[in-house]
Amino acid sequence: MLLQNDSAEARLLELNLVLPEPTKPAANYVTAVQAAGLVFMAGQGPLSDGQIRFAGKIGSDLSEEDGYQASRLTALNLLANLRQELGSLDRVTRVVKLMAWVNSAPGFQRQHVVVDGASDLIMAVFGERGRHARSAVSSNELPFGIAVEIEMIVACSAEVPAPNA
């Protein structure tokens, strides 16, 4: 049973988070694939209203804090596409893994701190179900010059669990 305070949808409201419109693929792929109780999310970037909000290299063009905010916005886009795929974020039983690439300036080595923007948001929305494995690696270029790109794998139930009354 899903406890009322364990509802990811309710937490979004409590945190005053509004998910953006789900993004459309930029090339020949889909945004999500379900297989064997898992959802594999395609990489997302820091877009808002269809526009790139954070472009450039962290450590030269953008600050570490900008990178953190870019990762946070990217996580919101992942959640928007995940909700579109599942119908409700309450179907998520566990966030399994995030894989993140940070468009890094030479010598920038704090990718792990940048990607905390996504991890912190995921934990705020899902609580303990959001505790995940993660990789945060440097990239010398990303599509469209975006600051970060993040993929996500989640485990999900076949239907939305009933809240505990």
BELLIN-V685969 format. One record per pair of residues at least 12 apart in sequence whose ideal C-beta (glycine too) atoms are under 8 Angstrom apart, sorted by the first residue. I is the first residue (numbers start at 0). J is the second residue. If there is no record, write none. Layout:
# BELLIN-V685969
I/J
I/J
This chain:
# BELLIN-V685969
0/160
0/161
0/162
0/163
1/89
1/159
1/160
1/161
1/162
1/163
2/162
2/163
3/162
3/163
5/126
5/128
6/89
6/162
7/88
7/89
7/91
7/124
7/125
7/128
8/87
8/88
8/89
10/123
10/124
10/125
10/126
11/78
11/88
11/124
14/123
14/124
16/75
16/120
16/124
18/75
18/78
18/79
18/82
19/46
19/47
19/48
19/75
19/76
19/79
20/48
20/49
20/79
21/76
21/79
21/80
21/82
21/83
22/43
22/46
22/49
22/76
22/79
22/80
24/41
25/142
25/143
28/41
29/41
30/43
30/80
30/83
30/84
31/80
31/81
31/83
31/84
33/84
33/155
36/154
36/155
37/95
37/152
37/153
37/154
37/155
38/81
38/84
38/85
38/152
38/153
38/154
38/155
39/150
39/152
40/77
40/80
40/81
40/84
40/150
40/151
40/152
40/153
41/80
41/150
42/100
42/148
42/149
42/150
43/73
43/76
43/77
43/80
43/148
43/149
43/150
44/69
44/73
44/76
44/141
44/142
44/143
44/145
44/146
44/147
44/148
44/149
45/68
45/69
45/70
45/72
45/73
45/76
45/145
45/146
45/147
46/72
46/76
47/72
51/143
51/144
51/145
52/69
52/72
53/65
53/66
53/68
53/69
53/72
53/145
53/146
53/147
54/143
54/144
54/145
54/146
55/102
55/144
55/146
56/102
56/103
56/104
56/107
56/146
57/69
57/101
57/102
57/103
57/104
57/107
57/110
57/113
57/146
57/147
58/103
58/104
58/105
58/106
58/107
58/109
59/104
59/107
60/104
61/146
63/109
63/112
63/113
65/146
66/101
66/112
66/113
66/116
66/146
66/147
67/112
67/113
67/115
67/116
68/116
69/113
69/116
69/145
69/146
69/147
70/99
70/113
70/114
70/115
70/116
70/117
70/147
70/149
71/116
71/117
71/119
71/120
72/116
73/116
73/117
73/147
73/148
73/149
74/116
74/117
74/120
74/121
74/149
75/120
77/117
77/149
77/151
78/124
81/151
81/153
85/155
86/159
87/159
88/124
88/125
89/159
89/160
90/155
90/156
90/157
90/158
90/159
90/160
91/125
91/128
91/153
91/154
91/155
92/128
92/153
92/154
92/155
92/156
93/128
93/131
93/153
93/154
94/121
94/125
94/128
94/129
94/130
94/131
94/151
94/152
94/153
95/131
95/132
95/152
95/153
95/154
96/131
96/132
96/133
96/134
96/151
96/152
97/114
97/117
97/118
97/121
97/131
97/132
97/133
97/134
97/149
97/150
97/151
98/133
98/134
98/149
98/150
98/151
99/113
99/114
99/117
99/133
99/134
99/135
99/136
99/147
99/148
99/149
99/150
100/136
100/137
100/138
100/141
100/147
100/148
100/149
101/113
101/114
101/135
101/136
101/137
101/138
101/146
101/147
102/138
102/139
102/140
102/141
102/144
102/145
102/146
102/147
103/137
103/138
103/139
107/137
108/137
110/135
110/136
110/137
111/135
113/135
113/147
114/133
114/135
114/147
114/149
117/147
117/149
118/131
118/133
121/151
